[in-house]
Amino acid sequence: ALNVEEEKCRVDFREITKDAVRLSIKKPRPISQPLVDAQQARRVVDRVVGYELSPLLWAKVKPGLSAGRVQSVAVKLIVDREREIEAFVTEEYWSVTAHLGTERQEQFEAKLHHKDGKKLDLPNEEAARQVEHDLADQVWKVAAVTKKKRQRNPAPPFTTSTMQQEAARKLGFAAKKTMRLAQQLYEGLPMGKLGTLGLITYMRTDATRVAPEAITEVRNFIKETHGETYIPQKPRAYAARKGAQEGHEAIRPTSSLRTPSDVKQYLSRDQLRLYTLIWERFVASQMSSAVFDAMTVDLQVVNYLFRATGSQLKFPGFLKIYQEGSDSNSQTDDSKDRLLPELKVGEIVHLERLDLGQHFTQPPARFTEAMLVKTLEEEGIGRPSTYAPIIDTIGARGYVQREEKRFRPTELGTIVTDLLADSFPRLLDVGFTAGLEEEL
């Protein structure tokens, strides 16, 4: 040996395509010692927590249990939510909806908004019946009409957490399944005469930034397939989440020209579903905003004010390609047209019927997998690479169970959480865990 210290370099690429790999080999980067130190520190901290606390659980509860810097906080979030639900006191309330018509035989609905300029609470049927009595045989007059254009902007391309959330909402995939499929798409699949190709960029990332050449390619694609009106004047840039390390690009197709229909024959059904989701989200992220005509009509009836709202999609923009999923089954007003008739201030309309509705306040919802991942990310707990394993672990240890796709803590999960909270309160403190994550 010559005992000569050689300078070590790292080949760094975000996608497994021939061009990307060749370019990274030509341009290696120096090894970043701070990144090495951060990785070592993270491993030591995780081992200190796991190696010290797990034996305590074996002795105090039962063998085979585990505790962790992130997993224990995730279980505590679920336990705390369950306690909120158990402590919740349901309250009754009522609503009043007017079904109205114009002289032109046009029908629309308006909801009770306020009385004497103040919000009106209707705690029971008696209060609702009093409103009904007050409105009997009264004149309904249009007091104000407001029209304005409203824009809705596309969501940024996927990070690991938003991909897991959206795949759970839209495709019903568990985080573990999403990451397994994404790994396959990233590592590459046989594409016939094209050989083996990586179809997406690296799938463990908290960044929303995109390489300039990828933005140029997708803008040209949108222009050619949908027309110039579907691309904004300038490329869209998305701000990074606070605390994001942005070591990699956002998750995107390695080429936006490689449409889902182009690769369909080479992928399994679930691979294609995830690739389609990633492709559509990325293409939509560089498209024009959707434009709505929004209309609000206030109606005065004695000292009550009713309000009707309507929205009509005038230009679909990015909605032509993609619309975000939701954790609820209800649709947003933007997702369906609700037209109001052309009304003028001072116009008299007639009441067709008045509906009184009984409702009850609802406790906070249990976490879905998507909601839990979102909360962990927002609180700064864990890293993109840890969300799926954490969810898998807390289920495998028997700390939580799923009911209708939502997490509920088991008795074991509650006992372990309370034991750790009493013995090591800082470990389960969200602020402490997030601060430690940021320092790492």
C-alpha positions in Angstrom: 0.0 0.0 0.0 1.2 3.5 -0.8 -0.5 5.0 2.2 -1.9 7.8 0.0 -5.2 9.3 1.2 -7.5 9.5 -1.8 -10.3 12.0 -2.0 -13.6 10.1 -1.9 -16.5 11.1 -4.1 -20.1 10.2 -4.3 -22.1 9.5 -7.5 -25.5 11.1 -6.9 -28.6 10.6 -9.1 -32.3 11.0 -8.5 -33.6 8.8 -11.3 -32.5 5.5 -12.9 -32.3 6.4 -16.5 -29.3 5.9 -18.8 -28.8 9.7 -19.3 -29.1 10.5 -15.5 -26.7 7.7 -14.5 -24.1 8.7 -17.1 -24.3 12.4 -16.1 -23.9 11.6 -12.4 -20.8 9.4 -13.1 -19.3 12.3 -15.1 -20.0 14.8 -12.3 -19.5 13.1 -8.9 -19.7 15.3 -5.8 -17.6 15.3 -2.7 -18.9 13.4 0.3 -20.7 15.8 2.7 -19.4 15.2 6.2 -22.4 17.0 7.9 -24.7 14.5 6.2 -22.6 11.6 7.4 -22.6 13.0 10.9 -26.4 13.5 10.8 -26.9 9.9 9.8 -24.7 8.6 12.5 -26.3 10.8 15.1 -29.8 9.7 14.0 -28.8 6.0 14.3 -27.3 6.5 17.8 -30.3 8.4 19.1 -32.7 5.8 17.8 -30.6 3.0 19.4 -30.4 4.8 22.7 -34.2 5.2 22.8 -35.0 1.7 21.5 -32.4 -0.2 23.4 -33.1 1.5 26.7 -36.9 1.6 26.6 -37.8 -1.7 25.0 -36.5 -3.8 27.9 -38.5 -1.6 30.3 -41.7 -2.6 28.3 -40.7 -6.2 28.3 -40.4 -6.1 32.1 -43.4 -4.0 32.9 -45.9 -5.1 30.2 -44.9 -8.1 28.1 -42.0 -9.4 26.0 -41.6 -8.5 22.3 -42.8 -4.9 22.6 -40.8 -1.9 21.4 -40.6 1.9 21.8 -39.1 4.4 19.5 -38.4 8.0 19.0 -41.1 8.4 16.4 -43.3 5.3 16.7 -44.2 6.1 20.3 -45.2 9.6 19.4 -47.4 8.3 16.6 -49.2 5.9 19.0 -49.7 8.8 21.5 -51.3 10.9 18.8 -53.8 8.1 18.2 -54.4 7.5 21.9 -54.9 11.3 22.5 -57.4 11.4 19.6 -59.4 8.5 21.1 -59.5 10.3 24.5 -60.8 13.4 22.7 -63.5 11.3 21.1 -64.5 9.6 24.4 -64.7 13.0 26.2 -66.7 14.6 23.5 -70.2 15.7 24.4 -72.6 15.7 21.5 -74.8 18.8 21.2 -78.0 19.2 19.2 -78.5 22.0 16.7 -81.0 22.9 13.9 -80.7 24.5 10.5 -83.3 26.3 8.3 -83.2 26.0 4.5 -85.5 28.0 2.3 -86.6 26.6 -1.1 -87.3 29.7 -3.2 -88.6 30.5 -6.7 -88.6 33.4 -9.1 -91.3 34.8 -11.3 -89.4 33.1 -14.2 -90.0 29.6 -12.6 -86.4 29.3 -11.5 -85.7 27.4 -8.2 -82.8 27.8 -5.7 -82.0 27.3 -2.1 -80.8 29.7 0.6 -79.8 28.9 4.2 -80.4 31.0 7.3 -77.3 33.1 7.9 -78.1 35.5 10.7 -80.7 37.6 12.6 -80.3 41.3 13.4 -76.8 41.1 12.0 -75.7 38.4 14.4 -75.1 34.7 14.0 -78.1 32.8 15.1 -77.8 29.5 17.0 -80.8 27.1 17.0 -80.2 24.6 19.8 -83.5 22.8 19.5 -86.7 22.3 17.5 -88.5 24.9 19.5 -86.0 27.6 18.3 -86.3 26.4 14.7 -90.1 26.5 14.9 -89.9 30.1 16.2 -88.0 31.1 13.0 -90.6 29.2 10.9 -93.4 31.1 12.7 -91.6 34.5 12.3 -91.2 33.9 8.5 -94.8 32.9 7.8 -96.4 35.1 5.1 -93.4 37.4 4.9 -91.9 39.1 1.8 -88.6 37.6 0.6 -86.5 40.3 -1.1 -83.0 40.2 -2.7 -80.8 42.4 -0.5 -77.4 42.0 -2.2 -75.9 40.1 -5.1 -72.1 39.6 -5.3 -70.3 38.1 -8.3 -66.6 37.4 -8.6 -64.2 35.2 -10.4 -62.4 32.8 -8.2 -59.2 30.8 -9.1 -58.1 27.5 -7.8 -54.4 26.6 -8.1 -53.0 23.1 -8.6 -51.2 21.2 -5.8 -47.4 20.8 -6.0 -45.9 17.6 -7.2 -45.7 14.8 -4.7 -43.4 14.5 -1.7 -43.3 11.1 0.0 -45.9 12.0 2.5 -48.3 13.6 0.1 -47.9 10.6 -2.3 -48.8 8.3 0.6 -51.8 10.4 1.6 -53.2 10.6 -1.9 -52.6 7.0 -2.7 -54.5 6.1 0.5 -57.4 8.4 -0.4 -57.7 7.7 -4.1 -56.4 4.2 -4.4 -56.9 2.7 -1.0 -53.2 1.8 -0.7 -51.5 1.4 2.7 -48.3 3.4 3.0 -46.2 0.3 2.9 -47.8 -0.8 -0.4 -47.4 2.6 -1.9 -43.7 2.6 -1.1 -43.2 -0.9 -2.4 -44.8 0.0 -5.7 -42.9 3.3 -5.9 -39.6 1.5 -5.3 -40.4 -0.8 -8.3 -41.2 2.2 -10.5 -38.0 3.9 -9.4 -35.7 1.0 -9.8 -36.9 0.2 -13.3 -39.1 -2.2 -15.2 -38.7 -3.9 -18.6 -40.1 -1.7 -21.3 -39.9 -3.9 -24.4 -37.5 -2.5 -27.0 -36.6 0.4 -24.7 -35.0 -2.0 -22.2 -35.4 -1.5 -18.5 -36.4 2.0 -17.5 -36.8 3.8 -14.2 -40.2 5.5 -14.5 -40.1 7.9 -11.5 -37.6 9.9 -9.6 -36.4 9.0 -6.1 -39.5 8.3 -3.9 -38.1 9.3 -0.4 -38.2 13.1 -0.5 -39.7 16.1 1.3 -39.0 18.5 -1.6 -41.4 20.0 -4.1 -38.7 21.5 -6.4 -38.3 20.1 -9.9 -35.4 20.1 -12.3 -35.6 22.9 -14.9 -35.4 20.5 -17.8 -38.3 18.5 -16.5 -40.4 21.7 -16.2 -39.6 22.7 -19.8 -40.5 19.2 -21.0 -43.9 19.1 -19.2 -44.8 22.7 -20.3 -44.2 21.8 -23.9 -46.2 18.6 -23.5 -49.2 20.5 -22.0 -49.0 23.1 -24.8 -49.0 20.5 -27.5 -51.7 18.3 -26.0 -54.1 20.9 -24.5 -53.2 24.2 -25.9 -51.4 27.3 -24.8 -54.2 28.5 -22.5 -53.5 25.5 -20.3 -50.0 26.7 -19.2 -49.4 29.7 -17.0 -47.2 32.5 -18.3 -44.3 31.5 -16.0 -43.4 28.0 -14.7 -44.9 27.3 -11.3 -42.5 27.2 -8.3 -43.6 25.7 -5.0 -42.3 26.8 -1.6 -40.6 24.2 0.5 -42.3 23.1 3.8 -40.6 24.5 6.9 -37.9 22.1 8.0 -37.8 20.3 4.7 -34.2 19.1 3.9 -34.8 19.0 0.1 -32.1 16.4 -0.5 -34.0 15.2 -3.6 -36.4 16.5 -6.2 -40.2 16.0 -5.9 -41.5 12.7 -7.0 -42.3 12.9 -10.7 -42.1 10.9 -13.9 -38.6 10.6 -15.4 -40.3 11.8 -18.6 -43.7 13.5 -18.8 -43.8 12.3 -22.4 -44.1 8.7 -21.1 -47.9 8.8 -20.5 -49.8 6.1 -18.5 -51.2 4.7 -21.8 -47.7 4.4 -23.2 -46.5 2.2 -20.3 -49.8 0.4 -19.5 -48.8 -2.9 -21.2 -45.6 -3.2 -19.2 -47.0 -2.6 -15.7 -49.2 -4.5 -13.2 -52.6 -3.0 -12.4 -51.4 -1.4 -9.1 -48.1 -0.2 -10.6 -50.1 1.5 -13.4 -52.5 3.1 -10.9 -49.7 4.6 -8.8 -47.8 5.7 -11.9 -50.9 7.4 -13.3 -51.4 9.2 -10.0 -47.8 10.5 -10.0 -47.9 11.4 -13.7 -51.2 13.3 -13.4 -50.2 15.1 -10.3 -47.0 16.3 -11.8 -48.5 17.4 -15.1 -51.3 19.2 -13.3 -48.8 21.0 -11.1 -47.6 23.0 -14.1 -51.0 23.8 -15.6 -53.2 26.9 -15.5 -55.5 27.6 -12.6 -59.1 26.5 -12.7 -61.5 29.5 -13.0 -64.9 29.7 -11.3 -67.7 32.2 -11.5 -68.8 32.5 -7.9 -72.1 34.2 -6.9 -73.6 35.1 -3.5 -77.2 36.2 -3.0 -78.4 37.7 0.4 -82.2 37.7 1.0 -83.8 39.9 3.6 -87.0 38.6 5.4 -88.1 40.9 8.2 -85.0 40.8 10.5 -83.6 37.5 9.2 -81.0 37.2 6.4 -80.7 34.1 4.2 -77.8 33.4 1.9 -77.5 31.4 -1.3 -74.2 30.6 -2.9 -73.4 29.2 -6.3 -70.3 28.3 -8.3 -69.8 27.5 -12.0 -66.7 26.2 -13.6 -65.7 28.5 -16.4 -62.3 27.1 -17.3 -61.0 23.8 -16.0 -57.3 24.4 -16.2 -55.5 21.7 -14.2 -58.8 20.1 -13.3 -58.9 18.7 -16.8 -56.1 16.3 -15.6 -56.3 16.0 -11.9 -58.3 16.7 -8.7 -57.1 16.0 -5.2 -58.7 13.4 -3.1 -60.4 14.0 0.3 -60.6 12.2 3.6 -64.4 12.9 3.7 -67.1 11.6 1.3 -68.5 15.0 0.7 -67.7 17.0 -2.4 -66.4 20.6 -2.3 -68.5 23.3 -3.9 -65.8 23.5 -6.6 -66.3 19.9 -7.6 -69.9 20.4 -8.7 -71.7 23.2 -10.5 -74.5 24.8 -8.4 -76.0 27.6 -10.5 -78.1 30.4 -9.2 -80.7 32.3 -11.3 -79.9 35.9 -12.4 -81.2 38.0 -9.6 -81.3 41.7 -9.0 -81.3 43.7 -5.8 -84.8 44.5 -4.7 -86.3 41.6 -6.6 -89.1 39.7 -4.8 -89.0 35.9 -4.7 -91.5 33.5 -3.3 -91.1 30.8 -0.7 -92.0 27.3 -1.9 -91.2 25.5 1.4 -89.0 25.8 4.5 -87.0 22.8 5.7 -86.0 22.5 9.3 -83.1 20.1 9.9 -82.0 18.4 13.1 -78.2 17.9 13.4 -75.7 16.8 16.1 -72.1 17.9 16.6 -69.6 15.3 15.8 -66.4 14.3 17.7 -63.0 14.6 16.0 -62.5 11.8 13.4 -60.1 9.0 14.1 -56.9 9.1 12.0 -56.9 7.5 8.6 -53.5 6.5 7.4 -53.4 9.6 5.2 -54.4 11.8 8.1 -51.7 10.3 10.4 -49.0 10.7 7.8 -50.1 14.3 7.2 -50.0 15.1 11.0 -46.6 13.5 11.5 -45.2 15.6 8.6 -46.9 18.9 9.8 -45.6 18.3 13.3 -42.1 17.7 12.0 -41.9 14.1 13.3 -40.1 11.5 11.3 -38.6 11.5 7.8 -40.1 10.5 4.4 -38.4 7.2 4.7 -39.9 6.4 8.1 -43.7 7.0 7.7 -44.6 3.6 6.2 -42.4 1.5 8.5 -43.8 3.3 11.6 -47.4 2.6 10.6 -46.5 -1.0 9.9 -44.7 -1.4 13.2 -47.4 0.1 15.5 -49.9 -2.3 13.9 -47.6 -5.3 14.1 -46.9 -4.6 17.8 -50.6 -4.6 18.5 -50.6 -0.9 19.7 -53.4 0.1 17.2 -56.1 -1.6 15.1 -58.0 -0.5 12.1 -61.8 0.0 12.1 -63.3 1.1 8.8 -59.8 2.2 7.6 -59.2 4.3 10.7 -56.8 3.8 13.6 -58.1 3.0 17.1 -55.7 2.3 20.0 -55.8 -1.1 21.6 -55.7 -1.5 25.4 -52.1 -2.5 25.0 -51.3 0.7 23.0 -52.9 2.8 25.7 -51.1 1.1 28.6 -47.7 1.4 26.8 -48.3 5.1 26.0 -49.3 5.9 29.6 -46.3 4.1 31.0 -43.9 5.9 28.7 -45.6 9.3 29.3 -45.3 8.9 33.1 -41.7 7.6 33.0 -40.3 9.5 30.0 -42.5 12.5 29.3 -40.0 14.2 27.0 -39.9 11.2 24.7 -43.6 11.5 24.0 -43.5 15.3 23.7 -44.3 16.3 20.1 -42.3 19.6 20.4 -39.2 17.8 21.8 -39.3 15.1 19.1 -39.8 17.6 16.3 -37.0 19.8 17.6 -34.6 16.8 17.8 -35.6 15.9 14.2 -34.8 19.4 13.0 -31.4 19.4 14.7 -30.6 16.0 13.1 
